[in-house]
Amino acid sequence: MQSTFDEEFWRGYRGHLVSLNQSPHTIRNKIQHEKRFGHILNTKDARELLSLSKETRSHAMKALSALAKYHGMYHIWLELIKKFQLKWEQRDSLDTFKRIFDNNEGTYTIC
């Protein structure tokens, strides 16, 4: 399901993100997630987020938070976080180290 924001809105929002000095990659990803999940702010039903992987949910939540702030709907976003008990996933330093180590199969060289 697509959000109900029109193309003019997205152009203005993209300009807002550029003015915040966000990278083109970040802007592209945010808008992709916002277009995919933006309807949640209008329907006030965030159950869809609960079925996503932790990583996708985290990206979607960050995008929805930014979109809600821009659109003046941040109070609705805060209500949804509480109502659906949405949690921000945070990695600790050990988890980050494990991911780096596992992704590189433990092959490191010391210079």
Buried (B, 14 or more C-beta within 10 A) or exposed (E): EEBEBEEEBBEEBBEBBEEEEBEEEBBEBBBEBBBBBBBBBEEEEBEBBEEBEEEBBBBBBBBBBBBBEBBEBBEBBEEBBEEBEBEEEEEEEEEEEEEEEEEEEEEEEEE
